[in-house]
Amino acid sequence: MIKSMTGFGFCSFSIGEDRYNIELKSVNGRFLEIKFKGVQFDLSVEDEIKKLIQLNLQRGTVFIKIDSELKNNVKKVFDREKYELLKEILKDINIKYGQSMNMSDIISSNDLLKINDPKFPSSKELIKKVEIALIQLNDMRKIEGERIFNDTIGRIKKIKEMIATITEKTNNYKSEKQDILRIKIKELLNGEDLDESRLIQEVAYFSEKMDVTEEIVRCNSHFDQLHNYLRIDEPVGKRINFLLQEIVREINTIGSKSSQTDVIMQVVEIKDELEKIREQMQNIL
């Protein structure tokens, strides 16, 4: 089943008298982007956390915040590893793009400090706690995905009912128009015998202009495919968005072919429901 890109996870743990809080928050995004806040760790630890998140999440912007509540005075030391890495990045930017940038342009001096404390959580311990928060985040994504699924299924059912109504109204209207054409042609002939072949030509021309059978068949086919996508346990957001564009195109064609006010009103309602579905689909994987 579909999963949302919105989620939240939390884990809190203590080392001695010091307490650490891990928050994971994800929102919708075109790609997977991971942003760190809070306590600064060695780059190798951040890389491990990134790899863990990449294994579990496919899309979305993920914010990971690690806060500390330290009871004792903790010494902070200069993070030379981070400094050297940033210096190389700035050098590369200056050479490749001719941009003159300083260290202060991309990072504050406080961000170049790291905690030097033997009680500070090890990378192995920290990864385990991040995993706990990640499980919570994924569970929330699933729950939100189920809510979106149920809402979307309800809207699809409503749209298909309106399409069935349009089909019935269009067929009845075609039949009525055939009778009207027959009467008009008789009036034009002033009581002379009706040329059936001429009537057939007129009716065929009219029917072709207003026939929406193909559009309705394609719409129903698209909705069947949409049902299938909603039940797949893999990222389908982009495929669903493409499918919705195709459905909107068919609905627009139905509206342009019809001269019935009630059918046009139904088309407007359908497009409104499709827009609500599209907004929901922006937030799924």
N, C-alpha and C positions, 0 to 999 in steps of 0.2 A: 504494500500500500504506500501511497505518497507520504513524504515527510516534509515538514516545514523547515525553513532555514532559520526560524526564530526559536531560540532556546536559552536556558539558563541553568548553570550548575554551580554548586558551592561545596567546598570542603574546608573544614577548620581542624587544625591539629596543634599540639603543644610539644615543645622541646624544653624540658625543665620548666622555668617560670615564663618563658617566652611563648607567644602564641602567633600562629600564622594562619591567614585566611586566603583561600584561593577562590576567585570568582571567574567563571567562564560565561561569556555572553556572546550569542551569535545573532546576526541580523542578515537580511537578504543581500545578495551581491552576485555579480555575474561570475566571479571566480572565487577561489578560496584565498582569503587574505587574513593573515594572523598578526595582531598587534599586541604588544606587551605594555603593561603599565605597572607601577608600584615598585617593589624591591628589585634592585638590579642583580642579575646573576651572571656567572661566566657565560660567554657566548656558546660554549659547548653544551651547557645545560639548556639554554634557549633552543639550540638546534635539536636537542633530544625531544623537547616539548613540542616543537614544530612538527617533527616527524611523527610523533604520536597522534597529533591532531590531524595531520594529513592522511593517516591510515584510517581514521574514523569518520572524517567529514569530507565531502566532495566540493561543496560550494558554500558561499556565504562569507561575510566579514566576521571574524572571531576576535573578540577582545579577551585577553587573559590578564587578570589583575591579581597580584600577590602582595598582600599587605602584612605588615608585622606589628605586633604589640610587644615591644621589648621591655622587660622589667629592669634590666641592668644596662649600664652604659656600655655601648658596643662601639668598638673602634672601626672607623672606616678608612680604607686604604685606596690609593690610586690604582685604577684598573688599567694597567699598562697594555694588556692584550687588546682590550677594546680600543684604546687610544691608537695603537699601531695599525689596527685594521681600518679605523676611520681615516687615519692619515693617508693610507694607501688608496682608499676610495676617493678622497678629495684630490689626490695627485692625479688619479686616472681621469676624473672629471675635468680637471684643469687642462690636461693634455688633449683629451679627445674632443672636448666641446669649447675650449677656450674660455671657460667660466672661472673667474677668480673667486673662490669660496674659502672661507676660514672655518675652523672647527666650531667657532661660536655660532656660525650660521645654521648648523644642523643639530647641535646638542649643547645642553647647559653643562657647566663645570660640575654640578652636583651629580649628573648622570655618569660622570667618569669615576665616581667613587663606588666601591663595593664594600660590603660588610666583611670584616675579618674576625670571625668568631668560631671557635671549635665546635660550639653547639649549633651552628648554622646547619639547616637540613642538607643532607647529602643529596646528590643528584638522583640516586636510586630511590631514596625516600620521597623526594619531591615528585618524581614521575608517578609513583604509586598514588599520591594524593591527587595529582592532576587527573589520573585515570578515573578516580571516584567522581570528581566534578564532571568529567567528560561523559560518564555513564548517565548522570542526572540530566545533562544537557541533551543527550540523544533521546532519553526517555520523554523529555518535554517536547522535543521536535516531533516524535511519533504521535504524542497526544494531540498536538496542534495540527498535525497532518490528518489525523482522523476527523477532527472537527471540520477542516477544510473539505475533506472527502465527503462527509455527510451533507454539508451545505451545498456542495457542487452537484451531488447526485440529485438533491431536491430540486435544484434549479434546472437541471437537464430534463427531469421529468416534467416540470412545468412547461418548458420550451417545447418538448415533443408533443404535449397536449395541444399547445397553440398551433403547432405545425399541422396536426391532424385536423384541427378546426379550419385552418386555411385551406387544406386539401378539400374538405367537404364543401366549404363556401365557394371555392373556385369551380368545382365540378357542377354545383347547382347553378352557378352564374353562367357557365358555358351552355348548359341546357336551356336556360331562360333566354339567352342571347340567340340561340338557334331558332327558337319560336318567334322571337322578335324579328329576326332577319327574314324568316319565312313570310310573316305578315307584311313586312315592308316591301318585299319583292312582289308579292301579290298585288299590293296597292300600285306599285309602279307599272305592273302589267295590265292594270285596269280589268281584272277578271279573266284575262286570258290564261290558258293552261300554264302551270308552273313548270319551268324547265329545271328538273331535279339536278342535272349536272351543274347548272349555274349556281343553284343553291349550295350544292356540295362544295363548289369552288370558294364561294363566299364564306361559308362556315369554316372550311379548312384554313383559309387565310386568317380569319379572326382567331381560330383556335390556336394557330401557331404563334400568334402575337402574344397571347395571354397564357399559354401552357407553361406550367411550372413543375411538371412532373419530374423532369431531370434534376432540377434544383432540389426538390424535396427528397428524391432518392439519394442524392449525394449528401444532403444534410443528415439524413438518418444514418447513412454509412459512416459519416464523420463522427456522429455521436456514439455509435457502437465502438469505434476506435478509441474515442475519448474514455469510454467506460473501461476499456482494456488498459489504457495507459494509467488510469487512476489506481489500478489494482497491482501495478508492477512494483516490485521492490528494488527499484533502481532509479537514478535521476531521469526524470521525464519532463521537467518544466519547460525546456526549450521546444521539445516536440509538441507539447500541448499548446503552447503559444502559437506555433505555426498552424496547428489544426484549427484553432479558434479563428485565426485570420481567414482561413478557407471557408469556415462556416459563415462568418460575417459577410464574405463576398457573395455566397449563395443567397443569403437572406436579403441582401441589398438588391440582387437581381429579381427576386420574388416581388419585392416592393415596387421596383420600377416597372414590372410587367402588369401590375394590378391597377385597376381604376376603382376598386371597391374601397370605400372609406373604412369599413370595419376590418378589412384585410390589412390595409395600410397601418391602422392603429395596432393591430396584432404584431406587425413587423416592428413597429417602434418599441413595443413591450419586449419582444424577443431580443432586440439589440441592447436594450437596457439590462436584461438578465445576462446576456453574453459579456457585457462590460463588467458586471459584478464578478462573473467567473474569471475574467481576464485579470482583474485586480487581485483576486485570491491566488491565481496561478503565479503571480510575480513573486510570491513568497515560498514557493515549493522548490525542492531540488530538481 
